[in-house]
Amino acid sequence: MKRILVVEDEPAIAFGLQLDLKGEGYEVEIASDGEGALRRAQKEKFDLILLDLMLPGKDGFEVCRDLRRSGSKTQIIMLTAKVQEAEKVLGLELGADDYVTKPFSPRELRARVKAALRRTEDDAPQTFRFGNAEVDLARCELRVAGKPVDLTALEFKLLSAFVVHRGKVLSRAQLLDLVWGRDTFVTDRVVDNHVVSLRRKIELDPARPRYLLSIRGLGYRFDA
């Protein structure tokens, strides 16, 4: 699930954006001032930031500038009621990826968000290595010690979900949504069985896993 940070000091607008984007399947958090937004964006992982320009404390220009100076590559879409070309140019020069002028239609904003997230996916590395294993997401292939390992389609989708969300605890419900799909009705035990099978193929000692860990009462976490 993609995470979006909405930085907006008008509660009604922030709530409306949160509601609309959650309806599209995104995880949405809200920050109401520039300082708080900057702290959260530097400490947490977000896939995209919707950044209003007129904010208390640090304005959107300053937040964008400080994020880029800190090395953040997160997609930033600026939101503003201002229409002056010079301000749009300044925002883009400071590192914003896109610019939407208020008032905007929810449909247009959703399209801009999807386009920005697609760019992130296009730029993401397609090969990931851990231990003596290598996952090639583009080729849908797992190699261990340089040799291809046979995986079922579900096993590869499960491994891909763990790789993409590495370091995060994923509940069984989240894994069911990511791998099997929301409209598929299977039990949590099915997830557990596939995790056991996957461990046999990526762990040196499946009984004492190093990478694919069980987090009691919560789900699983992929550490690599």
C-alpha positions as CSV (number, residue, x, y, z in Angstrom):
1,M,0.0,0.0,0.0
2,K,1.5,3.4,-1.1
3,R,1.8,6.0,1.7
4,I,0.9,9.6,1.0
5,L,1.6,12.5,3.3
6,V,-1.0,15.3,2.9
7,V,0.4,18.7,4.1
8,E,-2.5,21.0,4.4
9,D,-3.5,23.5,7.2
10,E,-7.1,23.7,6.3
11,P,-8.8,20.8,8.1
12,A,-11.7,20.5,5.6
13,I,-9.4,20.3,2.6
14,A,-7.1,17.9,4.4
15,F,-9.9,15.6,5.4
16,G,-11.4,15.6,1.9
17,L,-8.1,14.7,0.4
18,Q,-7.5,11.9,2.9
19,L,-11.0,10.5,2.3
20,D,-10.7,10.6,-1.4
21,L,-7.2,9.0,-1.6
22,K,-8.0,6.3,1.0
23,G,-10.9,5.4,-1.4
24,E,-8.2,4.8,-4.0
25,G,-6.4,2.3,-1.8
26,Y,-3.6,4.6,-0.4
27,E,-2.5,4.9,3.2
28,V,-2.9,8.6,4.0
29,E,-1.4,10.7,6.8
30,I,-2.0,14.4,7.5
31,A,0.4,17.2,8.7
32,S,-1.0,20.7,9.3
33,D,2.2,22.7,9.4
34,G,5.6,22.9,7.7
35,E,7.8,22.0,10.6
36,G,5.7,18.9,11.5
37,A,5.6,17.8,7.9
38,L,9.3,18.1,7.5
39,R,10.0,16.1,10.7
40,R,7.6,13.3,9.6
41,A,8.9,13.2,6.0
42,Q,12.5,12.8,7.2
43,K,11.7,10.1,9.8
44,E,9.1,8.1,8.0
45,K,8.8,6.6,4.6
46,F,6.3,8.1,2.2
47,D,5.9,7.4,-1.5
48,L,4.4,10.8,-2.2
49,I,3.8,14.2,-0.5
50,L,1.0,16.5,-1.4
51,L,2.4,19.8,-0.2
52,D,0.4,23.0,0.2
53,L,2.4,26.2,-0.2
54,M,0.7,28.5,2.3
55,L,1.5,26.8,5.7
56,P,2.1,28.2,9.2
57,G,5.8,28.2,10.2
58,K,7.8,26.9,7.2
59,D,5.9,27.4,4.0
60,G,5.8,24.7,1.2
61,F,8.8,26.2,-0.6
62,E,11.0,25.8,2.5
63,V,9.7,22.3,3.2
64,C,10.5,21.2,-0.4
65,R,13.9,22.8,-0.3
66,D,14.9,21.2,3.0
67,L,13.7,17.8,2.0
68,R,15.7,17.9,-1.2
69,R,18.8,19.2,0.6
70,S,18.5,16.2,3.0
71,G,18.6,13.8,0.0
72,S,14.9,12.9,-0.1
73,K,13.7,11.5,-3.4
74,T,10.1,11.3,-2.4
75,Q,7.7,12.5,-5.1
76,I,6.3,16.0,-4.2
77,I,3.2,17.5,-5.7
78,M,2.7,21.1,-4.7
79,L,-0.9,22.4,-4.1
80,T,-1.5,26.2,-4.2
81,A,-4.1,28.8,-4.9
82,K,-1.4,31.0,-6.4
83,V,-1.2,31.1,-10.2
84,Q,1.8,33.2,-10.9
85,E,4.2,31.5,-13.3
86,A,7.2,32.6,-11.3
87,E,6.0,30.8,-8.2
88,K,5.4,27.6,-10.2
89,V,8.9,27.8,-11.6
90,L,10.4,28.4,-8.2
91,G,8.6,25.3,-6.8
92,L,9.9,23.1,-9.6
93,E,13.4,24.5,-9.3
94,L,13.4,23.7,-5.6
95,G,12.6,20.1,-6.4
96,A,8.9,19.7,-6.7
97,D,7.8,17.0,-9.2
98,D,4.4,18.5,-10.1
99,Y,2.2,21.5,-9.4
100,V,-1.6,21.6,-9.1
101,T,-3.5,24.9,-8.7
102,K,-6.5,25.2,-6.5
103,P,-9.4,24.7,-7.0
104,F,-8.7,21.3,-8.7
105,S,-10.9,18.4,-9.5
106,P,-10.4,15.2,-7.4
107,R,-10.2,13.3,-10.7
108,E,-7.3,15.4,-11.9
109,L,-5.5,15.1,-8.6
110,R,-5.9,11.3,-8.6
111,A,-4.5,11.2,-12.1
112,R,-1.5,13.3,-11.1
113,V,-0.9,11.1,-8.0
114,K,-1.0,7.9,-10.1
115,A,1.4,9.4,-12.6
116,A,3.8,10.4,-9.9
117,L,3.7,7.0,-8.3
118,R,4.3,5.3,-11.6
119,R,7.4,7.4,-12.1
120,T,8.6,6.2,-8.7
121,E,8.1,2.6,-9.7
122,D,9.9,3.1,-13.0
123,D,12.9,4.5,-11.2
124,A,13.0,1.8,-8.5
125,P,15.7,-0.9,-8.7
126,Q,14.5,-4.1,-10.3
127,T,17.1,-6.3,-8.7
128,F,17.5,-6.9,-4.9
129,R,20.2,-9.0,-3.2
130,F,20.3,-10.5,0.3
131,G,22.7,-13.1,1.5
132,N,23.5,-15.3,-1.4
133,A,20.1,-14.7,-3.0
134,E,19.1,-12.3,-5.8
135,V,15.5,-11.3,-6.7
136,D,15.0,-10.0,-10.2
137,L,11.6,-8.3,-10.1
138,A,11.5,-7.5,-13.8
139,R,12.3,-11.1,-14.9
140,C,10.2,-12.7,-12.0
141,E,13.2,-14.7,-11.1
142,L,14.9,-15.9,-7.8
143,R,18.6,-17.0,-7.9
144,V,20.4,-18.5,-4.9
145,A,24.1,-18.9,-5.2
146,G,23.8,-17.9,-8.8
147,K,21.4,-20.7,-9.7
148,P,17.7,-20.2,-10.6
149,V,15.2,-21.4,-8.0
150,D,11.7,-22.6,-9.0
151,L,8.9,-20.6,-7.4
152,T,5.2,-20.8,-8.0
153,A,3.5,-17.5,-9.1
154,L,2.1,-17.0,-5.6
155,E,5.5,-17.6,-4.0
156,F,7.1,-15.0,-6.2
157,K,4.3,-12.5,-5.6
158,L,4.8,-13.1,-1.9
159,L,8.5,-12.7,-2.1
160,S,8.1,-9.5,-4.1
161,A,5.7,-8.1,-1.5
162,F,8.3,-8.7,1.2
163,V,11.1,-7.2,-0.8
164,V,9.1,-4.1,-1.7
165,H,8.0,-3.6,1.9
166,R,11.2,-4.9,3.5
167,G,11.7,-3.8,7.1
168,K,8.0,-3.3,7.7
169,V,5.7,-5.7,9.5
170,L,3.0,-7.0,7.2
171,S,-0.1,-8.6,8.7
172,R,-1.7,-11.7,7.2
173,A,-4.6,-9.5,6.0
174,Q,-2.2,-7.2,4.2
175,L,-0.4,-10.1,2.6
176,L,-3.7,-11.5,1.4
177,D,-4.6,-8.2,-0.2
178,L,-1.1,-7.7,-1.8
179,V,-0.7,-11.3,-3.1
180,W,-4.1,-13.0,-3.4
181,G,-6.2,-9.8,-4.0
182,R,-9.0,-8.3,-2.0
183,D,-11.8,-10.3,-3.6
184,T,-10.1,-13.7,-2.9
185,F,-11.3,-15.5,0.1
186,V,-8.6,-17.7,1.7
187,T,-7.7,-18.3,5.3
188,D,-4.7,-16.9,7.2
189,R,-3.3,-20.5,7.3
190,V,-2.8,-20.3,3.5
191,V,-0.4,-17.4,4.1
192,D,1.5,-19.3,6.8
193,N,1.9,-22.3,4.5
194,H,3.3,-20.2,1.7
195,V,5.7,-18.4,4.0
196,V,7.0,-21.8,5.2
197,S,7.4,-22.9,1.6
198,L,9.2,-19.7,0.7
199,R,11.6,-20.0,3.7
200,R,12.7,-23.4,2.4
201,K,13.9,-21.7,-0.7
202,I,15.6,-18.6,0.6
203,E,16.8,-19.4,4.1
204,L,20.0,-21.4,4.9
205,D,18.2,-22.8,8.0
206,P,14.4,-22.5,7.5
207,A,13.8,-23.6,11.1
208,R,15.7,-20.5,12.3
209,P,15.0,-17.9,9.6
210,R,17.4,-15.0,9.1
211,Y,15.4,-12.9,6.7
212,L,11.7,-13.9,6.8
213,L,10.8,-13.4,10.4
214,S,7.6,-14.1,12.3
215,I,6.4,-11.2,14.5
216,R,4.2,-12.7,17.2
217,G,0.6,-11.5,17.1
218,L,1.3,-9.2,14.1
219,G,2.5,-11.0,11.0
220,Y,5.8,-11.2,9.2
221,R,8.8,-8.9,8.5
222,F,11.4,-9.3,5.8
223,D,14.8,-8.1,7.1
224,A,17.6,-7.8,4.6
